[in-house]
Amino acid sequence: MCAVMGFIVLSVVTAACLVAASFWARSAVVHRRAWLRAEREFGSDSDAAALARTAFRKEVHATSLYGALVIATAVGLIFRTHQSVYGLTLILVPVGLSLAFAHDFLNAVRISAERFTIERRAVEVLTQEQLAPKAWAARLAPEDLPDLTGFELGRVYQAGTGMMAGDFYDVFRVAPNRVAAVIGDVTGHGIEASITAFQAKYLLRVFLRQFRDPAQALEELNRQISTLERSEEFISLVVVVFDTAASTLRFASAGHPAAWLWHDREVRALRATGPLLMLDPRATYLSREIPLDMGDLVLMYTDGLAEARNGDNLFGEERIANVLRRDPGVEPGVLCKSLLESARDFAESGLNDDVAILAVRRH
């Protein structure tokens, strides 16, 4: 009678262990998929992959444990070794817990898989947020400038602490013998300032092709962009139009920091000829014309360069002009980089504002 009871009990234990082993094996398969997915999406050294790998190994461990118990109890059944069968009934305790918590375990697996999906989407969102300022900067202050015959160009751009910038520059041909160079800055940071800068940049392209005089182009831009009714935004901007046929340059500036011209062996300031854009839609602007010789260079920049700070001292316009005076024959690209490095060295706590620098030489 005892032998029969032992056989029955051992059969129940074997079946229970087999069910538990099957459950843990299924869970291990799901965890393995989650692990491999985490490695693909986040990298084999990521925290997500490490957690998934550990969870998978726990499931394998449990599967192996119950699998070994299945073998042990099956051997007992085959060879009729039932003497310790009542001791083996203790196996029913973890088996019962496994079955009782089966739903929770499977739910945890589902949550783990969903977590990886959420993490992946979070990474995608963060990536897009990181790329967005770069994408705007690529449009407002592109790294690659056009190859314009008869001109040598240099530029540099450094983003400040804000996520989005309002600094921009542009160089393009408005007619076969005329090239326009523009640099500007919208007050503030964020997406609104970047949108305004984008609109101003490309509207100005249209108006500079429509009006030969850059002052007229600025007046029209001011009228059009003032309709945006963004009371807290203003634009400082300077535009220089090089006319190779007439050997002149004509410039107009809307409240922008002085640009510098190397001409006739001296450096001269190209100062504002009208107020900031968006300050008064009826504002008027003047343009000034200057002779243009071979080797002449125009240096333009946004206020983040001049306002680099060391205590109460600013880097200032004169330091910028002095860098040009020291080596007026330097390549435009080298000049821009030297200016940025000088401002970095001067600034006590680094450059906090956006800085854009553009240099154009006639050759």
MARLUM-949893 format. One record per residue (C-alpha): residue number from 1; chain; residue in three letters; x, y, z. Coordinates in steps of 0.05 Angstrom, whole numbers. Example, Ala and Ser with C-alpha at 12.3 -4.5 7.8 and 13.67 -1.06 7.14 Angstrom:
BEGIN
+-----+----+-----+--------+--------+--------+
!   i ! ch !  aa !     c1 !     c2 !     c3 !
+-----+----+-----+--------+--------+--------+
!   1 !  A ! ALA !    246 !    -90 !    156 !
!   2 !  A ! SER !    273 !    -21 !    143 !
+-----+----+-----+--------+--------+--------+
//
This chain:
BEGIN
+-----+----+-----+--------+--------+--------+
!   i ! ch !  aa !     c1 !     c2 !     c3 !
+-----+----+-----+--------+--------+--------+
!   1 !  A ! MET !      0 !      0 !      0 !
!   2 !  A ! CYS !     57 !     47 !     18 !
!   3 !  A ! ALA !     91 !     31 !    -48 !
!   4 !  A ! VAL !     27 !     49 !    -86 !
!   5 !  A ! MET !     20 !    115 !    -48 !
!   6 !  A ! GLY !     93 !    131 !    -59 !
!   7 !  A ! PHE !     85 !    118 !   -134 !
!   8 !  A ! ILE !     24 !    164 !   -137 !
!   9 !  A ! VAL !     58 !    220 !    -98 !
!  10 !  A ! LEU !    122 !    215 !   -138 !
!  11 !  A ! SER !     81 !    217 !   -203 !
!  12 !  A ! VAL !     46 !    280 !   -179 !
!  13 !  A ! VAL !    113 !    312 !   -160 !
!  14 !  A ! THR !    143 !    293 !   -228 !
!  15 !  A ! ALA !     84 !    322 !   -266 !
!  16 !  A ! ALA !     85 !    386 !   -224 !
!  17 !  A ! CYS !    160 !    395 !   -235 !
!  18 !  A ! LEU !    150 !    384 !   -310 !
!  19 !  A ! VAL !     96 !    438 !   -312 !
!  20 !  A ! ALA !    140 !    486 !   -273 !
!  21 !  A ! ALA !    200 !    472 !   -318 !
!  22 !  A ! SER !    157 !    485 !   -380 !
!  23 !  A ! PHE !    133 !    551 !   -351 !
!  24 !  A ! TRP !    203 !    575 !   -334 !
!  25 !  A ! ALA !    228 !    552 !   -402 !
!  26 !  A ! ARG !    175 !    594 !   -437 !
!  27 !  A ! SER !    193 !    653 !   -394 !
!  28 !  A ! ALA !    267 !    643 !   -410 !
!  29 !  A ! VAL !    252 !    644 !   -485 !
!  30 !  A ! VAL !    215 !    711 !   -478 !
!  31 !  A ! HIS !    270 !    740 !   -435 !
!  32 !  A ! ARG !    322 !    718 !   -486 !
!  33 !  A ! ARG !    285 !    756 !   -541 !
!  34 !  A ! ALA !    282 !    818 !   -496 !
!  35 !  A ! TRP !    357 !    811 !   -482 !
!  36 !  A ! LEU !    376 !    806 !   -555 !
!  37 !  A ! ARG !    330 !    864 !   -573 !
!  38 !  A ! ALA !    361 !    907 !   -518 !
!  39 !  A ! GLU !    431 !    891 !   -545 !
!  40 !  A ! ARG !    410 !    910 !   -616 !
!  41 !  A ! GLU !    376 !    975 !   -596 !
!  42 !  A ! PHE !    418 !   1000 !   -537 !
!  43 !  A ! GLY !    484 !    963 !   -545 !
!  44 !  A ! SER !    512 !    902 !   -510 !
!  45 !  A ! ASP !    543 !    945 !   -455 !
!  46 !  A ! SER !    480 !    983 !   -439 !
!  47 !  A ! ASP !    443 !    978 !   -373 !
!  48 !  A ! ALA !    380 !    955 !   -408 !
!  49 !  A ! ALA !    418 !    897 !   -440 !
!  50 !  A ! ALA !    451 !    879 !   -374 !
!  51 !  A ! LEU !    384 !    876 !   -338 !
!  52 !  A ! ALA !    352 !    835 !   -393 !
!  53 !  A ! ARG !    411 !    787 !   -394 !
!  54 !  A ! THR !    407 !    778 !   -318 !
!  55 !  A ! ALA !    332 !    764 !   -321 !
!  56 !  A ! PHE !    343 !    713 !   -376 !
!  57 !  A ! ARG !    396 !    677 !   -335 !
!  58 !  A ! LYS !    349 !    674 !   -275 !
!  59 !  A ! GLU !    297 !    641 !   -318 !
!  60 !  A ! VAL !    348 !    591 !   -344 !
!  61 !  A ! HIS !    369 !    576 !   -273 !
!  62 !  A ! ALA !    297 !    561 !   -252 !
!  63 !  A ! THR !    285 !    519 !   -314 !
!  64 !  A ! SER !    348 !    479 !   -300 !
!  65 !  A ! LEU !    328 !    468 !   -227 !
!  66 !  A ! TYR !    260 !    442 !   -244 !
!  67 !  A ! GLY !    287 !    402 !   -303 !
!  68 !  A ! ALA !    336 !    367 !   -256 !
!  69 !  A ! LEU !    280 !    352 !   -208 !
!  70 !  A ! VAL !    238 !    323 !   -264 !
!  71 !  A ! ILE !    296 !    276 !   -281 !
!  72 !  A ! ALA !    307 !    257 !   -208 !
!  73 !  A ! THR !    234 !    241 !   -195 !
!  74 !  A ! ALA !    227 !    205 !   -262 !
!  75 !  A ! VAL !    286 !    161 !   -243 !
!  76 !  A ! GLY !    251 !    146 !   -177 !
!  77 !  A ! LEU !    189 !    124 !   -215 !
!  78 !  A ! ILE !    227 !     81 !   -264 !
!  79 !  A ! PHE !    269 !     45 !   -213 !
!  80 !  A ! ARG !    216 !     44 !   -158 !
!  81 !  A ! THR !    259 !     80 !   -108 !
!  82 !  A ! HIS !    203 !    109 !    -66 !
!  83 !  A ! GLN !    237 !    108 !      2 !
!  84 !  A ! SER !    249 !    184 !      1 !
!  85 !  A ! VAL !    185 !    201 !    -35 !
!  86 !  A ! TYR !    155 !    238 !     25 !
!  87 !  A ! GLY !    216 !    282 !     29 !
!  88 !  A ! LEU !    209 !    299 !    -44 !
!  89 !  A ! THR !    139 !    324 !    -30 !
!  90 !  A ! LEU !    173 !    387 !     -4 !
!  91 !  A ! ILE !    186 !    403 !    -77 !
!  92 !  A ! LEU !    112 !    417 !    -83 !
!  93 !  A ! VAL !    124 !    482 !    -42 !
!  94 !  A ! PRO !    166 !    519 !    -95 !
!  95 !  A ! VAL !    124 !    486 !   -149 !
!  96 !  A ! GLY !     60 !    514 !   -117 !
!  97 !  A ! LEU !     92 !    583 !   -111 !
!  98 !  A ! SER !    113 !    582 !   -184 !
!  99 !  A ! LEU !     43 !    563 !   -206 !
! 100 !  A ! ALA !     11 !    614 !   -158 !
! 101 !  A ! PHE !     55 !    670 !   -183 !
! 102 !  A ! ALA !     55 !    648 !   -256 !
! 103 !  A ! HIS !      8 !    704 !   -277 !
! 104 !  A ! ASP !     51 !    757 !   -243 !
! 105 !  A ! PHE !    115 !    729 !   -273 !
! 106 !  A ! LEU !     86 !    730 !   -343 !
! 107 !  A ! ASN !     60 !    800 !   -331 !
! 108 !  A ! ALA !    130 !    821 !   -309 !
! 109 !  A ! VAL !    157 !    793 !   -374 !
! 110 !  A ! ARG !    106 !    833 !   -413 !
! 111 !  A ! ILE !    123 !    897 !   -374 !
! 112 !  A ! SER !    197 !    885 !   -386 !
! 113 !  A ! ALA !    185 !    879 !   -461 !
! 114 !  A ! GLU !    142 !    942 !   -461 !
! 115 !  A ! ARG !    195 !    978 !   -420 !
! 116 !  A ! PHE !    247 !    966 !   -474 !
! 117 !  A ! THR !    198 !    993 !   -526 !
! 118 !  A ! ILE !    187 !   1056 !   -483 !
! 119 !  A ! GLU !    262 !   1064 !   -473 !
! 120 !  A ! ARG !    274 !   1057 !   -547 !
! 121 !  A ! ARG !    222 !   1110 !   -562 !
! 122 !  A ! ALA !    251 !   1154 !   -508 !
! 123 !  A ! VAL !    320 !   1148 !   -540 !
! 124 !  A ! GLU !    290 !   1165 !   -608 !
! 125 !  A ! VAL !    255 !   1227 !   -579 !
! 126 !  A ! LEU !    319 !   1249 !   -544 !
! 127 !  A ! THR !    358 !   1238 !   -608 !
! 128 !  A ! GLN !    309 !   1281 !   -647 !
! 129 !  A ! GLU !    312 !   1335 !   -593 !
! 130 !  A ! GLN !    388 !   1335 !   -598 !
! 131 !  A ! LEU !    387 !   1336 !   -674 !
! 132 !  A ! ALA !    335 !   1391 !   -679 !
! 133 !  A ! PRO !    381 !   1448 !   -659 !
! 134 !  A ! LYS !    435 !   1421 !   -705 !
! 135 !  A ! ALA !    385 !   1417 !   -762 !
! 136 !  A ! TRP !    364 !   1489 !   -751 !
! 137 !  A ! ALA !    436 !   1512 !   -744 !
! 138 !  A ! ALA !    452 !   1477 !   -810 !
! 139 !  A ! ARG !    400 !   1521 !   -844 !
! 140 !  A ! LEU !    415 !   1585 !   -807 !
! 141 !  A ! ALA !    491 !   1580 !   -804 !
! 142 !  A ! PRO !    512 !   1526 !   -853 !
! 143 !  A ! GLU !    581 !   1495 !   -849 !
! 144 !  A ! ASP !    589 !   1493 !   -924 !
! 145 !  A ! LEU !    589 !   1560 !   -961 !
! 146 !  A ! PRO !    580 !   1566 !  -1036 !
! 147 !  A ! ASP !    641 !   1569 !  -1081 !
! 148 !  A ! LEU !    637 !   1639 !  -1109 !
! 149 !  A ! THR !    687 !   1657 !  -1163 !
! 150 !  A ! GLY !    728 !   1718 !  -1144 !
! 151 !  A ! PHE !    715 !   1711 !  -1069 !
! 152 !  A ! GLU !    746 !   1674 !  -1011 !
! 153 !  A ! LEU !    700 !   1658 !   -954 !
! 154 !  A ! GLY !    709 !   1639 !   -881 !
! 155 !  A ! ARG !    660 !   1625 !   -827 !
! 156 !  A ! VAL !    653 !   1597 !   -757 !
! 157 !  A ! TYR !    593 !   1584 !   -713 !
! 158 !  A ! GLN !    589 !   1563 !   -640 !
! 159 !  A ! ALA !    523 !   1550 !   -605 !
! 160 !  A ! GLY !    515 !   1580 !   -536 !
! 161 !  A ! THR !    480 !   1549 !   -476 !
! 162 !  A ! GLY !    410 !   1553 !   -506 !
! 163 !  A ! MET !    380 !   1495 !   -544 !
! 164 !  A ! MET !    360 !   1536 !   -604 !
! 165 !  A ! ALA !    395 !   1595 !   -635 !
! 166 !  A ! GLY !    375 !   1659 !   -670 !
! 167 !  A ! ASP !    442 !   1674 !   -703 !
! 168 !  A ! PHE !    447 !   1666 !   -778 !
! 169 !  A ! TYR !    490 !   1683 !   -838 !
! 170 !  A ! ASP !    485 !   1677 !   -913 !
! 171 !  A ! VAL !    528 !   1687 !   -975 !
! 172 !  A ! PHE !    498 !   1682 !  -1044 !
! 173 !  A ! ARG !    501 !   1713 !  -1114 !
! 174 !  A ! VAL !    445 !   1762 !  -1128 !
! 175 !  A ! ALA !    467 !   1778 !  -1199 !
! 176 !  A ! PRO !    523 !   1756 !  -1245 !
! 177 !  A ! ASN !    569 !   1811 !  -1218 !
! 178 !  A ! ARG !    540 !   1821 !  -1148 !
! 179 !  A ! VAL !    548 !   1778 !  -1085 !
! 180 !  A ! ALA !    511 !   1790 !  -1020 !
! 181 !  A ! ALA !    538 !   1773 !   -951 !
! 182 !  A ! VAL !    491 !   1775 !   -891 !
! 183 !  A ! ILE !    497 !   1763 !   -817 !
! 184 !  A ! GLY !    443 !   1773 !   -765 !
! 185 !  A ! ASP !    418 !   1757 !   -695 !
! 186 !  A ! VAL !    347 !   1750 !   -667 !
! 187 !  A ! THR !    340 !   1768 !   -593 !
! 188 !  A ! GLY !    325 !   1710 !   -547 !
! 189 !  A ! HIS !    332 !   1635 !   -554 !
! 190 !  A ! GLY !    286 !   1578 !   -569 !
! 191 !  A ! ILE !    245 !   1555 !   -628 !
! 192 !  A ! GLU !    210 !   1622 !   -637 !
! 193 !  A ! ALA !    275 !   1659 !   -646 !
! 194 !  A ! SER !    300 !   1606 !   -695 !
! 195 !  A ! ILE !    237 !   1609 !   -736 !
! 196 !  A ! THR !    242 !   1685 !   -740 !
! 197 !  A ! ALA !    315 !   1680 !   -761 !
! 198 !  A ! PHE !    297 !   1629 !   -814 !
! 199 !  A ! GLN !    242 !   1674 !   -842 !
! 200 !  A ! ALA !    286 !   1736 !   -842 !
! 201 !  A ! LYS !    343 !   1700 !   -876 !
! 202 !  A ! TYR !    303 !   1674 !   -934 !
! 203 !  A ! LEU !    258 !   1735 !   -942 !
! 204 !  A ! LEU !    321 !   1777 !   -947 !
! 205 !  A ! ARG !    345 !   1734 !  -1004 !
! 206 !  A ! VAL !    283 !   1752 !  -1042 !
! 207 !  A ! PHE !    287 !   1826 !  -1028 !
! 208 !  A ! LEU !    361 !   1832 !  -1044 !
! 209 !  A ! ARG !    346 !   1803 !  -1113 !
! 210 !  A ! GLN !    288 !   1851 !  -1120 !
! 211 !  A ! PHE !    322 !   1915 !  -1096 !
! 212 !  A ! ARG !    392 !   1936 !  -1118 !
! 213 !  A ! ASP !    400 !   1979 !  -1056 !
! 214 !  A ! PRO !    409 !   1937 !   -992 !
! 215 !  A ! ALA !    375 !   1993 !   -951 !
! 216 !  A ! GLN !    311 !   1984 !   -992 !
! 217 !  A ! ALA !    315 !   1909 !   -981 !
! 218 !  A ! LEU !    321 !   1921 !   -906 !
! 219 !  A ! GLU !    261 !   1968 !   -906 !
! 220 !  A ! GLU !    218 !   1918 !   -942 !
! 221 !  A ! LEU !    242 !   1861 !   -896 !
! 222 !  A ! ASN !    225 !   1904 !   -836 !
! 223 !  A ! ARG !    155 !   1919 !   -861 !
! 224 !  A ! GLN !    141 !   1846 !   -877 !
! 225 !  A ! ILE !    170 !   1814 !   -815 !
! 226 !  A ! SER !    140 !   1866 !   -768 !
! 227 !  A ! THR !     72 !   1837 !   -786 !
! 228 !  A ! LEU !     90 !   1776 !   -744 !
! 229 !  A ! GLU !     74 !   1819 !   -682 !
! 230 !  A ! ARG !    125 !   1786 !   -637 !
! 231 !  A ! SER !    134 !   1843 !   -589 !
! 232 !  A ! GLU !    193 !   1813 !   -552 !
! 233 !  A ! GLU !    234 !   1798 !   -614 !
! 234 !  A ! PHE !    281 !   1844 !   -652 !
! 235 !  A ! ILE !    332 !   1830 !   -706 !
! 236 !  A ! SER !    400 !   1862 !   -714 !
! 237 !  A ! LEU !    429 !   1850 !   -783 !
! 238 !  A ! VAL !    482 !   1876 !   -831 !
! 239 !  A ! VAL !    483 !   1863 !   -906 !
! 240 !  A ! VAL !    541 !   1877 !   -953 !
! 241 !  A ! VAL !    533 !   1874 !  -1029 !
! 242 !  A ! PHE !    598 !   1867 !  -1069 !
! 243 !  A ! ASP !    595 !   1893 !  -1140 !
! 244 !  A ! THR !    654 !   1866 !  -1179 !
! 245 !  A ! ALA !    635 !   1903 !  -1243 !
! 246 !  A ! ALA !    633 !   1971 !  -1209 !
! 247 !  A ! SER !    689 !   1953 !  -1159 !
! 248 !  A ! THR !    647 !   1976 !  -1100 !
! 249 !  A ! LEU !    613 !   1949 !  -1040 !
! 250 !  A ! ARG !    548 !   1976 !  -1012 !
! 251 !  A ! PHE !    525 !   1961 !   -941 !
! 252 !  A ! ALA !    466 !   1974 !   -895 !
! 253 !  A ! SER !    461 !   1955 !   -822 !
! 254 !  A ! ALA !    399 !   1948 !   -778 !
! 255 !  A ! GLY !    427 !   1962 !   -708 !
! 256 !  A ! HIS !    481 !   1909 !   -715 !
! 257 !  A ! PRO !    550 !   1911 !   -683 !
! 258 !  A ! ALA !    602 !   1944 !   -728 !
! 259 !  A ! ALA !    628 !   1902 !   -784 !
! 260 !  A ! TRP !    701 !   1915 !   -803 !
! 261 !  A ! LEU !    730 !   1928 !   -872 !
! 262 !  A ! TRP !    803 !   1921 !   -890 !
! 263 !  A ! HIS !    812 !   1971 !   -947 !
! 264 !  A ! ASP !    869 !   2015 !   -970 !
! 265 !  A ! ARG !    915 !   1989 !   -916 !
! 266 !  A ! GLU !    870 !   2007 !   -858 !
! 267 !  A ! VAL !    812 !   1978 !   -819 !
! 268 !  A ! ARG !    747 !   2018 !   -819 !
! 269 !  A ! ALA !    681 !   2006 !   -784 !
! 270 !  A ! LEU !    616 !   1993 !   -821 !
! 271 !  A ! ARG !    567 !   2017 !   -768 !
! 272 !  A ! ALA !    491 !   2015 !   -763 !
! 273 !  A ! THR !    452 !   2056 !   -815 !
! 274 !  A ! GLY !    384 !   2045 !   -783 !
! 275 !  A ! PRO !    348 !   2016 !   -723 !
! 276 !  A ! LEU !    336 !   1943 !   -705 !
! 277 !  A ! LEU !    286 !   1906 !   -748 !
! 278 !  A ! MET !    216 !   1896 !   -718 !
! 279 !  A ! LEU !    225 !   1957 !   -674 !
! 280 !  A ! ASP !    185 !   2004 !   -720 !
! 281 !  A ! PRO !    152 !   1979 !   -785 !
! 282 !  A ! ARG !    160 !   2049 !   -815 !
! 283 !  A ! ALA !    235 !   2055 !   -800 !
! 284 !  A ! THR !    281 !   2080 !   -855 !
! 285 !  A ! TYR !    351 !   2054 !   -871 !
! 286 !  A ! LEU !    410 !   2083 !   -908 !
! 287 !  A ! SER !    463 !   2049 !   -948 !
! 288 !  A ! ARG !    535 !   2070 !   -959 !
! 289 !  A ! GLU !    580 !   2055 !  -1018 !
! 290 !  A ! ILE !    655 !   2044 !  -1012 !
! 291 !  A ! PRO !    707 !   2028 !  -1066 !
! 292 !  A ! LEU !    726 !   1954 !  -1070 !
! 293 !  A ! ASP !    797 !   1933 !  -1086 !
! 294 !  A ! MET !    828 !   1865 !  -1096 !
! 295 !  A ! GLY !    847 !   1836 !  -1028 !
! 296 !  A ! ASP !    795 !   1877 !   -989 !
! 297 !  A ! LEU !    763 !   1838 !   -933 !
! 298 !  A ! VAL !    698 !   1847 !   -895 !
! 299 !  A ! LEU !    692 !   1816 !   -825 !
! 300 !  A ! MET !    622 !   1807 !   -796 !
! 301 !  A ! TYR !    600 !   1775 !   -730 !
! 302 !  A ! THR !    543 !   1771 !   -681 !
! 303 !  A ! ASP !    543 !   1804 !   -612 !
! 304 !  A ! GLY !    562 !   1739 !   -576 !
! 305 !  A ! LEU !    633 !   1752 !   -599 !
! 306 !  A ! ALA !    639 !   1825 !   -577 !
! 307 !  A ! GLU !    602 !   1811 !   -512 !
! 308 !  A ! ALA !    647 !   1755 !   -488 !
! 309 !  A ! ARG !    659 !   1774 !   -416 !
! 310 !  A ! ASN !    717 !   1773 !   -367 !
! 311 !  A ! GLY !    691 !   1802 !   -303 !
! 312 !  A ! ASP !    665 !   1871 !   -319 !
! 313 !  A ! ASN !    705 !   1875 !   -384 !
! 314 !  A ! LEU !    678 !   1857 !   -453 !
! 315 !  A ! PHE !    718 !   1829 !   -510 !
! 316 !  A ! GLY !    692 !   1888 !   -550 !
! 317 !  A ! GLU !    694 !   1913 !   -621 !
! 318 !  A ! GLU !    764 !   1942 !   -617 !
! 319 !  A ! ARG !    796 !   1875 !   -598 !
! 320 !  A ! ILE !    761 !   1846 !   -658 !
! 321 !  A ! ALA !    788 !   1901 !   -703 !
! 322 !  A ! ASN !    858 !   1891 !   -674 !
! 323 !  A ! VAL !    858 !   1817 !   -692 !
! 324 !  A ! LEU !    846 !   1838 !   -764 !
! 325 !  A ! ARG !    898 !   1893 !   -761 !
! 326 !  A ! ARG !    952 !   1845 !   -737 !
! 327 !  A ! ASP !    947 !   1801 !   -799 !
! 328 !  A ! PRO !    901 !   1830 !   -852 !
! 329 !  A ! GLY !    926 !   1782 !   -905 !
! 330 !  A ! VAL !    906 !   1719 !   -866 !
! 331 !  A ! GLU !    858 !   1670 !   -898 !
! 332 !  A ! PRO !    785 !   1686 !   -880 !
! 333 !  A ! GLY !    774 !   1618 !   -849 !
! 334 !  A ! VAL !    836 !   1624 !   -806 !
! 335 !  A ! LEU !    816 !   1694 !   -785 !
! 336 !  A ! CYS !    747 !   1670 !   -761 !
! 337 !  A ! LYS !    777 !   1613 !   -721 !
! 338 !  A ! SER !    830 !   1659 !   -690 !
! 339 !  A ! LEU !    776 !   1707 !   -668 !
! 340 !  A ! LEU !    735 !   1652 !   -635 !
! 341 !  A ! GLU !    797 !   1625 !   -599 !
! 342 !  A ! SER !    815 !   1695 !   -575 !
! 343 !  A ! ALA !    745 !   1706 !   -548 !
! 344 !  A ! ARG !    747 !   1638 !   -513 !
! 345 !  A ! ASP !    814 !   1654 !   -481 !
! 346 !  A ! PHE !    788 !   1722 !   -459 !
! 347 !  A ! ALA !    721 !   1697 !   -431 !
! 348 !  A ! GLU !    727 !   1681 !   -357 !
! 349 !  A ! SER !    669 !   1631 !   -356 !
! 350 !  A ! GLY !    666 !   1611 !   -429 !
! 351 !  A ! LEU !    622 !   1636 !   -485 !
! 352 !  A ! ASN !    550 !   1632 !   -462 !
! 353 !  A ! ASP !    518 !   1665 !   -522 !
! 354 !  A ! ASP !    516 !   1641 !   -594 !
! 355 !  A ! VAL !    573 !   1665 !   -637 !
! 356 !  A ! ALA !    573 !   1670 !   -712 !
! 357 !  A ! ILE !    631 !   1700 !   -752 !
! 358 !  A ! LEU !    634 !   1710 !   -827 !
! 359 !  A ! ALA !    693 !   1737 !   -868 !
! 360 !  A ! VAL !    692 !   1752 !   -943 !
! 361 !  A ! ARG !    753 !   1772 !   -984 !
! 362 !  A ! ARG !    753 !   1798 !  -1055 !
! 363 !  A ! HIS !    810 !   1768 !  -1096 !
+-----+----+-----+--------+--------+--------+
//
